[in-house]
């Protein structure tokens, strides 16, 4: 069973928190034990030194023996023992016997001898400390500190202070217990907060998942609510934008398929009807040529439709490769206008702007010829009888602007944003342009955009319609300018 994102996130965060608390607990245990041990040893050392001073002040040193006021010293040792919860006793250096002890008789210390090695260590190093049983005197581990009691530079006795290690362990255990109890409450509160935070973080992702499932079913109306503006919020905004784009593309795709189906169905129905009429004899022999001519026109219309669709598909797929060259755009416009000479004469149109000087652009000459052809063809089709077609050229900021304007009914404000859409044809154009498929201007815009230019349309109803597009201007070599400058100098 696969874990959800919430489960993974919650588990990882919980594991990290648990590991952190565990590591903190181990460190606390080690540091606490070390601190308590050091503190206890220092306390035993300070009191052992104090006991040595008190014992020395209540003792007499003879030539061959140490005389101690035991009653007085025992009283001092008992007070120190009670204050620090430890055994305080004096051991003779020469014999290892316990002379005075804070314990009341009977005392285990007097029944054992302190090992010579321990006494020698005190004499040589000036101190002794251990966690052990002091040579068997104790039945369990004790912290023991020994300090020398010197007379005239000679160690005559050693004062020991010993405290049970069990008490220290008990204190450490209590500290750890307090830490565990407090950590338990903190962890419970942390996990509750983490649960709700994880739910809040994952909720937008779950909503996106539900939205994608709706998208898979063809429903692009679902949107993810945006409640914040962090990374998740930005992701939700991007997701909603993507949904809007997908919905637009889906609508465009459906419209495209419907338009293609319609454009293909009409000529194919006409072709099939006339062919069947010729084959079954419905159309008489004397009219066959007439209807075969109509069939030929419909076949050409289908061919134009297929070529246009293939061109659009190549451009949108990025497969259309430009072959930019420098050429005179004025010459291309003039040659294109001449191909419509018969239609221009039939409609008595006035041509304007063909006497312009050369304007050199850097573009793919074949594709730009297609652009100019489509624009001039539309201008000729939709110009009014006795009207005009005007072309103009200008250059600014490294770009060349070309406009094609024709007189006539023009376009309404509602039609202007739609003229570059696929298969879009105005009501008037459907009656005037019966052979067109509504892809020409869409191809024109795609080609211009491919060159890094832009195309705009302006129109005033019952006056004119104008299409203006821009192309990169050609960059003349610097060497030519230099030659021209040298030639222009007076001799």
Phi, psi and omega per residue, in radians:
X1 nan 2.197 -3.128
X2 -1.351 2.402 3.126
X3 -1.402 2.519 3.080
X4 -1.308 2.885 3.119
X5 -1.077 -0.664 3.113
X6 -1.077 -0.795 -3.129
X7 -1.096 -0.758 3.138
X8 -1.111 -0.814 -3.106
X9 -1.117 -0.800 -3.132
X10 -1.119 -0.734 -3.117
X11 -1.127 -0.768 -3.129
X12 -1.112 -0.824 3.142
X13 -1.103 -0.734 3.129
X14 -1.110 -0.725 3.128
X15 -1.107 -0.722 3.131
X16 -1.111 -0.741 3.134
X17 -1.119 -0.754 -3.139
X18 -1.111 -0.779 3.120
X19 -1.088 -0.699 3.131
X20 -1.113 -0.793 3.140
X21 -1.148 -0.697 3.116
X22 -1.101 -0.807 3.113
X23 -1.074 -0.707 3.111
X24 -1.107 -0.699 3.113
X25 -1.125 -0.745 3.114
X26 -1.096 -0.784 3.122
X27 -1.090 -0.705 3.122
X28 -1.112 -0.738 -3.136
X29 -1.084 -0.818 -3.108
X30 -1.133 -0.835 -3.095
X31 -1.175 -0.660 3.121
X32 -1.139 -0.795 3.130
X33 -1.075 -0.728 -3.136
X34 -1.148 -0.708 -3.128
X35 -1.170 -0.795 -3.127
X36 -1.121 -0.663 3.111
X37 -1.107 -0.869 -3.133
X38 -1.074 -0.743 -3.131
X39 -1.119 -0.714 -3.131
X40 -1.157 -0.755 3.129
X41 -1.113 -0.691 3.125
X42 -1.158 -0.672 3.113
X43 -1.118 -0.753 3.116
X44 -1.126 -0.690 -3.125
X45 -1.147 -0.793 -3.129
X46 -1.080 -0.745 -3.124
X47 -1.289 -0.567 3.064
X48 -1.130 -0.702 3.103
X49 -1.149 -0.677 3.096
X50 -1.123 -0.696 3.120
X51 -1.141 -0.647 3.117
X52 -1.100 -0.698 3.129
X53 -1.154 -0.764 -3.126
X54 -1.157 -0.716 -3.134
X55 -1.153 -0.681 -3.120
X56 -1.159 -0.605 -3.132
X57 -1.302 -0.271 3.129
X58 -2.020 0.580 -3.136
X59 -2.337 2.765 3.058
X60 -2.189 2.407 -3.102
X61 -1.871 2.031 3.052
X62 -1.678 3.131 -3.097
X63 -1.134 -0.618 -3.055
X64 -2.195 0.104 -3.118
X65 -2.686 2.879 3.120
X66 -1.962 2.032 -3.129
X67 -1.758 2.159 -3.037
X68 -2.135 2.466 3.006
X69 -1.441 1.510 -2.981
X70 -1.058 -0.716 -3.108
X71 -1.029 -0.763 -3.134
X72 -1.205 -0.761 -3.093
X73 -1.170 -0.703 3.110
X74 -1.057 -0.671 3.106
X75 -1.074 -0.786 3.099
X76 -1.091 -0.790 -3.104
X77 -1.102 -0.661 -3.138
X78 -1.125 -0.724 3.101
X79 -1.073 -0.814 3.118
X80 -1.095 -0.727 -3.124
X81 -1.055 -0.759 -3.138
X82 -1.161 -0.678 -3.086
X83 -1.147 -0.659 -3.051
X84 -1.928 0.076 3.141
X85 0.954 0.956 -3.106
X86 -2.577 2.821 3.043
X87 -1.510 2.314 3.092
X88 -2.154 2.170 -3.095
X89 -2.631 2.741 -3.117
X90 -1.942 2.312 -3.135
X91 -2.055 2.302 3.100
X92 -1.230 2.341 -3.077
X93 -1.163 -0.708 -3.006
X94 -1.278 -0.630 -3.039
X95 -1.910 -0.376 -3.097
X96 1.446 0.122 3.134
X97 -1.414 2.633 3.061
X98 -1.482 2.085 -3.105
X99 -1.565 -0.764 -3.101
X100 -2.389 2.416 -3.125
X101 -2.435 2.575 3.121
X102 -1.259 -0.320 3.083
X103 -1.304 2.572 3.019
X104 -1.405 2.684 -3.131
X105 -1.118 2.569 -0.083
X106 -1.362 2.556 -3.089
X107 -2.077 2.283 3.133
X108 -1.143 -0.487 -3.098
X109 -1.098 -0.592 -3.108
X110 -1.305 -0.281 -3.111
X111 -1.532 -0.145 -3.115
X112 -2.176 2.719 3.035
X113 -1.808 2.371 3.072
X114 -1.269 2.305 -3.109
X115 -0.975 2.534 3.133
X116 -1.056 -0.624 -3.109
X117 -1.077 -0.621 3.135
X118 -1.236 -0.767 3.132
X119 -1.116 -0.687 3.131
X120 -1.135 -0.657 3.110
X121 -1.088 -0.714 3.116
X122 -1.123 -0.729 -3.114
X123 -1.145 -0.679 -3.057
X124 -1.430 -0.687 -3.023
X125 -1.788 -0.280 3.122
X126 1.553 -0.043 3.095
X127 -2.890 2.919 3.105
X128 -2.675 2.468 3.058
X129 -2.613 2.574 3.140
X130 -2.778 2.849 2.930
X131 -2.067 1.712 -3.054
X132 -3.027 -2.685 -3.046
X133 -1.959 0.169 3.061
X134 0.945 0.960 3.080
X135 1.221 0.362 3.092
X136 1.767 -0.002 3.123
X137 -1.142 -0.687 -3.132
X138 -1.798 2.632 3.113
X139 -1.604 -0.117 3.087
X140 -2.455 2.998 -3.064
X141 -1.233 2.402 3.097
X142 -2.294 2.575 2.922
X143 -1.479 2.135 -3.078
X144 -2.221 2.362 3.079
X145 -2.227 2.334 3.101
X146 -2.149 2.397 3.101
X147 -2.261 2.577 -3.102
X148 -1.403 2.632 2.995
X149 -1.988 1.902 -3.000
X150 -1.824 2.546 3.012
X151 -2.278 2.008 -3.124
X152 1.071 0.592 3.118
X153 1.469 -0.051 -3.134
X154 -1.843 2.362 3.103
X155 -1.370 1.990 -3.118
X156 -1.790 -0.394 3.134
X157 -2.748 2.896 3.106
X158 -2.221 2.255 3.093
X159 -1.663 2.162 3.118
X160 -1.932 2.515 2.998
X161 -2.251 2.110 -3.065
X162 -2.200 2.391 3.125
X163 -2.326 2.441 -3.096
X164 -1.093 2.352 3.086
X165 -1.257 -0.372 -3.138
X166 -1.088 -0.648 3.130
X167 -1.117 -0.705 3.125
X168 -1.165 -0.690 3.097
X169 -1.121 -0.663 3.106
X170 -1.111 -0.726 3.109
X171 -1.128 -0.721 3.108
X172 -1.117 -0.742 3.130
X173 -1.095 -0.682 3.109
X174 -1.127 -0.698 3.104
X175 -1.093 -0.780 3.132
X176 -1.134 -0.682 3.132
X177 -1.084 -0.762 3.090
X178 -1.073 -0.699 3.123
X179 -1.114 -0.743 -3.125
X180 -1.130 -0.741 -3.139
X181 -1.121 -0.821 3.127
X182 -1.135 -0.673 3.122
X183 -1.128 -0.638 3.134
X184 -1.063 -0.805 3.120
X185 -1.140 -0.713 3.133
X186 -1.127 -0.746 3.136
X187 -1.113 -0.738 3.122
X188 -1.057 -0.803 3.112
X189 -1.124 -0.697 -3.134
X190 -1.133 -0.749 -3.129
X191 -1.149 -0.644 3.090
X192 -1.119 -0.805 3.113
X193 -1.105 -0.762 3.139
X194 -1.069 -0.641 3.137
X195 -1.068 -0.862 -3.102
X196 -1.232 -0.647 3.100
X197 -1.120 -0.739 3.127
X198 -1.112 -0.724 3.101
X199 -1.050 -0.734 -3.118
X200 -1.190 -0.640 3.134
X201 -1.225 -0.658 -3.037
X202 -1.476 -0.386 -3.062
X203 -0.955 -0.805 3.105
X204 -1.058 -0.609 3.127
X205 -1.193 -0.654 3.072
X206 -1.140 -0.687 3.104
X207 -1.126 -0.657 3.076
X208 -1.130 -0.685 3.116
X209 -1.086 -0.777 3.108
X210 -1.102 -0.655 3.129
X211 -1.142 -0.745 3.131
X212 -1.113 -0.604 3.076
X213 -1.139 -0.619 3.058
X214 -1.183 -0.683 3.105
X215 -1.062 -0.694 -3.139
X216 -1.088 -0.454 3.116
X217 -1.579 0.024 3.101
X218 1.639 0.090 3.124
X219 -1.712 1.881 -3.108
X220 -1.813 0.326 -3.115
X221 -1.565 -0.219 -3.088
X222 -1.283 2.401 3.096
X223 -2.293 2.632 3.125
X224 -1.584 2.166 3.116
X225 -1.149 2.423 -3.118
X226 -1.834 1.993 -3.099
X227 -1.924 -0.153 -3.109
X228 -2.651 3.024 -3.045
X229 -2.216 0.567 3.012
X230 -1.560 -2.813 -3.098
X231 -1.064 -0.696 3.116
X232 -1.139 -0.706 3.098
X233 -1.108 -0.719 3.104
X234 -1.145 -0.652 3.081
X235 -1.102 -0.718 3.112
X236 -1.108 -0.719 3.098
X237 -1.101 -0.763 3.105
X238 -1.104 -0.651 3.129
X239 -1.130 -0.766 3.123
X240 -1.126 -0.688 3.082
X241 -1.098 -0.697 3.096
X242 -1.107 -0.695 3.120
X243 -1.098 -0.736 3.104
X244 -1.095 -0.735 3.116
X245 -1.121 -0.738 3.124
X246 -1.109 -0.703 3.119
X247 -1.104 -0.722 3.117
X248 -1.133 -0.763 3.122
X249 -1.133 -0.667 3.125
X250 -1.120 -0.771 3.110
X251 -1.115 -0.716 3.116
X252 -1.130 -0.700 -3.139
X253 -1.133 -0.775 3.125
X254 -1.113 -0.724 3.103
X255 -1.109 -0.703 3.138
X256 -1.082 -0.815 -3.131
X257 -1.098 -0.736 3.140
X258 -1.116 -0.746 3.139
X259 -1.156 -0.756 3.115
X260 -1.074 -0.752 3.135
X261 -1.056 -0.746 3.141
X262 -1.152 -0.793 -3.105
X263 -1.156 -0.573 3.102
X264 -1.360 -0.620 -3.066
X265 -1.162 -0.710 -3.063
X266 -1.079 -0.973 3.137
X267 -1.170 -0.591 -3.135
X268 -1.175 -0.644 3.078
X269 -1.131 -0.735 3.117
X270 -1.100 -0.833 -3.125
X271 -1.052 -0.834 -3.110
X272 -1.085 -0.707 -3.122
X273 -1.122 -0.797 -3.114
X274 -1.217 -0.687 3.126
X275 -1.112 -0.765 3.111
X276 -1.100 -0.668 3.119
X277 -1.121 -0.663 3.112
X278 -1.205 -0.726 -3.081
X279 -1.215 -0.677 -3.098
X280 -1.594 0.048 3.060
X281 1.486 0.068 3.113
X282 -1.079 -0.699 3.077
X283 -1.554 2.130 -3.107
X284 -1.155 2.702 -3.102
X285 -0.971 -0.622 -3.071
X286 -1.223 -0.275 3.131
X287 -1.857 0.045 -3.086
X288 -1.103 -0.722 3.140
X289 -1.055 -0.677 3.133
X290 -1.083 -0.794 -3.093
X291 -1.332 -0.519 3.042
X292 -1.145 -0.582 3.067
X293 -1.109 -0.704 3.098
X294 -1.134 -0.714 3.097
X295 -1.057 -0.720 3.117
X296 -1.079 -0.717 3.121
X297 -1.126 -0.705 3.129
X298 -1.168 -0.647 3.087
X299 -1.114 -0.735 3.092
X300 -1.113 -0.652 3.104
X301 -1.099 -0.751 3.074
X302 -1.060 -0.708 3.133
X303 -1.093 -0.750 3.115
X304 -1.111 -0.698 3.132
X305 -1.075 -0.807 -3.121
X306 -1.131 -0.756 3.113
X307 -1.078 -0.736 -3.140
X308 -1.122 -0.763 3.138
X309 -1.120 -0.715 3.106
X310 -1.119 -0.693 3.112
X311 -1.097 -0.768 3.108
X312 -1.092 -0.759 -3.129
X313 -1.077 -0.723 3.127
X314 -1.144 -0.711 -3.140
X315 -1.145 -0.827 -3.089
X316 -1.218 -0.463 3.108
X317 -1.487 -0.052 3.137
X318 1.331 0.288 -3.118
X319 -1.583 -0.164 3.129
X320 -1.380 1.935 -3.118
X321 -1.673 2.203 3.124
X322 -1.378 2.515 3.017
X323 -2.137 1.389 -3.033
X324 -1.254 2.381 3.055
X325 -2.457 2.860 3.066
X326 -1.553 2.240 3.121
X327 -2.669 2.888 -3.108
X328 -1.548 1.937 -3.119
X329 -1.180 -0.491 3.116
X330 -1.123 -0.706 3.130
X331 -1.122 -0.710 3.124
X332 -1.080 -0.759 3.141
X333 -1.118 -0.762 -3.129
X334 -1.108 -0.783 3.132
X335 -1.101 -0.649 3.135
X336 -1.192 -0.726 3.128
X337 -1.074 -0.672 -3.120
X338 -1.125 -0.478 3.113
X339 -1.232 -0.302 3.099
X340 -1.842 0.419 -3.060
X341 -1.030 -0.737 -3.103
X342 -1.123 -0.805 -3.136
X343 -1.137 -0.617 3.135
X344 -1.149 -0.722 -3.140
X345 -1.206 -0.653 -3.137
X346 -1.113 -0.596 -3.125
X347 -1.679 0.053 3.097
X348 0.949 0.856 -3.110
X349 -1.549 2.537 3.069
X350 -1.686 2.211 3.119
X351 -1.668 2.325 -3.122
X352 -2.236 2.549 3.009
X353 1.515 0.111 -3.138
X354 -1.396 -0.129 -3.129
X355 -1.650 0.357 -3.134
X356 -1.226 2.732 3.078
X357 -1.292 2.983 -3.112
X358 -1.074 2.432 3.050
X359 -2.281 1.926 -3.040
X360 -1.607 2.234 3.082
X361 -2.114 2.853 3.087
X362 -2.021 1.810 -3.067
X363 -2.828 3.116 3.080
X364 -1.431 1.974 -2.985
X365 -1.116 -0.656 -3.115
X366 -1.185 -0.767 -3.140
X367 -1.177 -0.679 3.127
X368 -1.205 -0.565 3.055
X369 -1.084 -0.671 3.091
X370 -1.143 -0.677 3.100
X371 -1.079 -0.892 -3.104
X372 -1.094 -0.708 -3.131
X373 -1.058 -0.817 -3.121
X374 -1.123 -0.713 -3.125
X375 -1.197 -0.749 3.121
X376 -1.162 -0.685 3.122
X377 -1.062 -0.776 3.101
X378 -1.113 -0.705 -3.130
X379 -1.090 -0.718 3.137
X380 -1.182 -0.739 -3.094
X381 -1.085 -0.747 -2.959
X382 -1.798 0.142 3.020
X383 -1.328 2.565 3.076
X384 -1.388 2.675 3.111
X385 -1.029 2.297 -3.124
X386 1.381 0.158 -3.130
X387 -1.515 -2.659 -3.088
X388 -2.508 2.773 2.956
X389 -2.227 2.206 -3.081
X390 -2.160 2.261 3.065
X391 -1.991 2.554 3.126
X392 -2.525 2.712 -3.077
X393 -2.359 2.501 3.064
X394 -2.685 2.748 -3.133
X395 -2.288 2.390 3.127
X396 -2.826 2.293 3.058
X397 1.070 0.639 3.110
X398 1.392 0.114 3.123
X399 -2.176 2.561 3.093
X400 -1.884 2.297 -3.138
X401 -1.872 2.284 3.131
X402 -2.181 2.274 3.124
X403 -2.186 2.535 3.073
X404 -2.209 2.000 -3.104
X405 -2.075 2.440 3.071
X406 -2.327 2.540 3.072
X407 -1.360 2.826 3.141
X408 2.503 -2.786 -3.069
X409 -1.275 -0.456 3.135
X410 1.248 -2.877 -3.094
X411 -2.102 2.599 3.086
X412 -1.428 2.927 3.129
X413 -1.089 -0.602 3.137
X414 -1.200 -0.512 -3.086
X415 -1.459 -0.446 -3.039
X416 -0.985 -0.792 -3.113
X417 -1.235 -0.197 -3.014
X418 -1.809 -0.167 -2.946
X419 -1.150 -0.404 -3.128
X420 -1.633 0.088 3.130
X421 -1.317 2.774 3.114
X422 -1.169 2.335 3.049
X423 1.069 0.274 -3.139
X424 -1.398 2.249 3.075
X425 -2.421 2.282 3.108
X426 -1.207 2.862 3.139
X427 -1.052 -0.677 -3.139
X428 -1.180 -0.714 -3.091
X429 -1.182 -0.447 3.126
X430 -1.203 -0.468 3.103
X431 -1.552 -0.534 -3.109
X432 -1.514 -0.773 -3.053
X433 -1.865 1.451 -3.085
X434 -1.413 -0.340 -3.133
X435 -1.612 -0.278 -3.118
X436 -1.309 2.788 -3.121
X437 -2.062 0.017 3.086
X438 1.397 0.361 3.131
X439 -1.895 -0.193 -3.023
X440 -1.025 -0.894 -3.100
X441 -1.220 -0.533 3.072
X442 -1.138 -0.708 3.093
X443 -1.152 -0.707 3.134
X444 -1.022 -0.854 -3.136
X445 -1.106 -0.688 3.137
X446 -1.092 -0.727 -3.131
X447 -1.178 -0.761 3.141
X448 -1.111 -0.759 3.099
X449 -1.087 -0.617 3.120
X450 -1.106 -0.504 3.117
X451 -1.518 -0.018 -3.116
X452 1.452 0.223 3.109
X453 -1.774 -2.912 3.104
X454 -2.550 2.739 3.138
X455 -2.271 2.374 -3.114
X456 -2.220 2.709 3.085
X457 -2.217 2.379 3.056
X458 -2.272 2.532 -3.109
X459 -2.746 2.558 2.990
X460 -2.184 2.137 -3.060
X461 -1.031 2.380 3.127
X462 1.159 0.269 3.081
X463 -2.221 -1.145 -3.076
X464 -2.772 2.940 2.988
X465 -2.423 2.314 -3.063
X466 -2.306 2.309 3.021
X467 -1.958 2.236 -3.126
X468 -2.199 2.232 3.111
X469 -2.266 2.762 -3.122
X470 -2.115 2.615 3.111
X471 -2.439 2.703 3.079
X472 -1.127 2.367 3.089
X473 -1.342 2.636 3.105
X474 -1.256 2.510 3.116
X475 -1.745 1.913 -3.118
X476 -1.247 2.426 3.095
X477 -1.043 2.504 -3.129
X478 -1.127 -0.492 -3.111
X479 -1.080 -0.620 3.141
X480 -1.153 -0.709 3.118
X481 -1.111 -0.678 -3.126
X482 -1.130 -0.718 3.114
X483 -1.122 -0.703 -3.139
X484 -1.138 -0.665 3.121
X485 -1.123 -0.738 -3.133
X486 -1.131 -0.642 -3.107
X487 -1.224 -0.518 -3.065
X488 -1.419 -0.168 -3.138
X489 -1.260 2.399 3.124
X490 -1.205 2.457 3.124
X491 -1.438 nan nan
